[in-house]
Structures are given as structure tokens and as C-alpha cells.
Amino acid sequence: MKKVSLFLFICILTVSAMDIHSQHINGPVSSSSSKGVRPEIFTTYAFSFKGNSRVLSDSYGNNAASMSALLERVEAERSRIGSGEFKIGVSSNTASSGNEKKALRLARSRALVVKSFLIKKAGLREDDFLTSVTADGRSPQDDIVTAGLVPAAGRSSDGTSVKNK
């Protein structure tokens, strides 16, 4: 049950990011839910890649602002990440354009690049991440990698423990 809940949360995070990207909003973003606005702590940060590139460039798009803001968020919540209360959700989507396997490889590579950036710059560990990779959409506008804090499995969005029945 925990894995299903986690999978649904990551799917919602991915869909939210795709909606935001299609509206051409750059930088830190958050979305609303049926219970109101997502708490600021769960802001997601969008990263762009040029063409079929696997290189995360701070000079491309709004990457510099997203990198800086995400690093600040990670530093502010370092103890909660270290304790396992929160994870860093990294969601990568690439348009399939008819070749889903190739698109999934590209999406996976881009997710790894963002994770590597955070491991190197923020000193995170692989265990600190939850990763989702998809190949949906038909245009380059559908290519997006988002990252942000997510509650660890068994935690609610306010960080309190949740017991599954």
C-alpha cells in the first residue's frame, strides 16, 4: 500500500509539473490541490535541457534560479531529509515522439544528471531520492525534469506519521 501511495504522489507531481511547463512558467513552481495551495516546503523546481542534451546547464532556461532555490530548500530542510522525514522527488518526462525506449533512456539520464548535481552540490545520498521517469507527450514542450521535497513513505504532507491499515 505504501508503494502505491508513493507512486500516486509521484504521478501527481509529474502531471502538475507538465501542466505548469505547458503554461511556460519558469523557475520555482507550486500547484494547488483539493485542500488548497501546496505548502511552500513542497515547491517543485523545473529544469530544462536543450534539445536531446543530457547536460544540465545553468545558463539554459531558468536553470540557474531553479538550482539556487532548490539548493536553498535542501539546506533549510537538511535535518528532515537526513532523518528520512522527507525525500527529494525527481520526476523526469521526455516526449516519446514515436520511440518510447529512446525517450525513457533520455528521461532516465536527465533525472540522473539532476540527482548527481544535488549529490555533488548538496552532499545528498542516493537514498535521499525518489525518482520517476516517464515518456509521455508528443512535443519538446513535454520534456521536463522537476525536483522538490516530498514526504517519505508513511508520512503525510505535513510530515506527520501515517499508519496504513
N, C-alpha and C positions, 0 to 999 in steps of 0.2 A: 504494500500500500504506500510506503514511503517513497519508493521509486516512482510510482505512478504520479503521486502528488508533485514530486520534484520535476518529473518530465513535463507535466502540465504547466508548471510555473515557468519553466524554460521556454516552452512553446508560446506561452502568452508573452513573455519577454521578447521573443523573436518577432511575433506578429506586431507588437507595439512598436518595435524598432523599425519594421518595414513600413508601417503606416507613417511614422514620423519622417523617415527618409524620403518617402514618396511626396511629402509635402515640402521638401527641400529645406528642412530646418537643420542647421548645423550646430555642432557643439553639444554641451550638456543638455539632455532632454529628460523629461519625465512624462508619464502618461497618467490618465485617470482610471479609476476602477469604479465598480458599482458602489463602493463605500466612500468615494470621494477621491481626492488627489493622493497619489502615492507619496509617502513621506520622503522628504528631501534626501534622506540617507540612501534611498533606493533609486536615485537618479541614474539613468544609463547614459553612457558616453559613446558617441558614434565615431568610428574610424573609417576613413576612405582609402582606397587603393586605386592607383592609376591603371586603367585597362586590365590586363591579366597579370599585373605585377603582384609579387609576393613581398614587396619591400614596403615597410611602414615608414613613410617619410613625414617628418614634422612640418615640412614646407608644402605639403599637399593638402588641399581642402582646409578643414578646420582641425586637423590632427593635433597641431601644437596646443591649442586650447583644451582639447579633449584629454591629451596626455597629461598636461599640467593639472587639470581639475581632478582627473581620476587618481593621480599620484597623491594629491592633497587629501582626497577622500580616504584612500587606503591608509595614509599616515594617521589621519584622525581616528580611524577605527582599527588600528593595528592590533590592539589588545583583544578586541572582539573577534577579529579574524584569527588571531593566534589561538584563541580559546576554542575555536570551532563553532562559535555562535553564528558567524557569517562566513560566506564563501564569496569568491569573485566569479560571477557568472559571465562567461564569454560565449556569445552567440554569433555564429558566422553563417551568412547566407550568400550564395552566389547564384545568379541566373543560370538555369540549365542549358538554355539555347540548343536543345536537342541532344546534348551529350552529358547526361547526368553524372556518369562516373568521373569525367574530367572536371565537371563543376564541383563535385563533392571533394575531389582532391585539392582543388584550388581553395575552397572554403576551409578545409581542414588546415591547409598550410597557413592561411591568413590567421586563423584562430591561434595556431601555434606561435606565429610571429607576435601577436598581441600578448599572449601569455609569456613569451620569452622576454619581451620588453618589461613586463611587470616583475618578472623574476629577477631580472638584472637590475632594474632601477629601484624597485621597492623591497627587494630581498624576500619575495614570497616563495613558497614551495609549491610543487605540483599538487599536493594535497589541498591547497587553498583554493582550487578552481573547480568549477562545474562547467563543462563545455558542451555546447550544442552546435551541430553542423547540419545545414540543410542546403538543398539545391532547388529552390522554388523561384518562380518568377520567370519572365521572358526577356527582360531588358536589363542593361547595365545599371539602371536606377535601382534594381532589386539587389545589387551587390552591396552588402553592408556587414560590418562587424561591430557589435556593441559589447560593452563591458560595464559592469557595475556590481555593487554589493547585492547579494541575495541571502535570505535566511537559509541556514544549513537545514538539512533534512531533519524533521522533527521539531522545527521552530516555526512560529507564526511570523507574520510580517512585522510585529512589534518586538520580536526577539525572544518572546516567552516560549517555554517548552510546550509542546503539543503531544499528547499521547494518542496514538491511533488505537481504535477499538477493533 
